């Protein structure tokens, strides 16, 4: 069977590999002139790394990763630990796969290395997708028409294919923006940082963890967009112009010098030390997509961010795309061209509810992280501490044990 995958991000590459493993002929189409993956850190929980193992890629990915021993939640003002949860060997033993921290480029390169160059069409812009009862066709900007039995649109949060399938539908600004940076490990070695730290404060949170085998510290500092938060009171004021600037979606937009320090004024000295030592700092608005009732029509389906882009506050965006790819390959194993529409229906039934729930959970986590000082934050901290006293792993770890390839409902 012939398939065309549109988009060579993490979801598109995983889909290509999963479909090839299922025995199909796959052409991967990407508008960029070469394989690249911008961005910085990415977290992969056991629900994703288990699937990388089945694709034969876990060793290659793990060789480039860091393995955190724990995650530590801390208060914004003095860095006091609210609670901690085990990761490392304990998580790998419990869930059968490791929790890994990576640079996005390292994960992307490990996936891309397994796709034969003959299957890749770089520098190819897709301008349309059509279909009839017998096949689907991808039309490129050069006028070429690629005919296939199946088209997978993994073209990201700004998916054109999503609009071709379901009509006008734009990405939605989440109301949050992030500063990101990478620091060499030796520049922060004196700060005694946890392997994976999440600092919670009024209108903001700050995340850091090691990537590239511990050689780099990845930093993500998230703020409520358009709001200048008085750190000690939780009072917020905002301006329309600031909100518009924060909403800009760009992985390569640089923050103004010292901007990240002003946003986190009054925070614990270790947070400020990290932000001050960061060289190049980027700022981007965080966007999501409104949940859909379905992802597929006929022989064409969405996958990954094009289907269910979410805020990153439970570190599951890439994992959910990898899970999509695994289920897609599963339902299409042994399928004939005539069976593609029914197989895609099964794919969506097995994935849509889980991904949509994760979108909602991630948004709620962001709200919880950003509570103002006072009774609400105190109750949150008490709740988190009590849960950690009784449980070894994070609340969302209940989902890490789920194997999507064991769920083969019709």
Secondary structure, DSSP 8 states (H G I E B T S, - for coil): -EEEEE--SHHHHHHHHHHHHTT-EEEEE-SSSS----S-EEEE-HHHHHHHHHTT-HHHHHTT-B--SEEEEEETTT--EEEEEE-HHHHHHHHSS--EEEEHHHHHHHHHTTS-GGGEE-S--EEEEEE-SS-EEEEETTS-EEEESEEEE---TT-HHHHHHH-S---EEEEEEEEEEEEEGGGSGGG---SEEEEEETTEEEEEEEEGGGTEEEEEEEEETTEEE-TTT--EEE-HHHHHHHH---TT-B--TTHHHHHTTTS-HHHHHHHHH--S-EEEEEEE----S-SEETTEEE-THHHH---STTS-HHHHHHHHHHHHHHHHTT--GGGHHHHHHHHHHHHHHHHHHHHHHHHHHHHHHT--TTHHHHHHHHHHHHHHHH-SS-GGGGGTT--GGG----
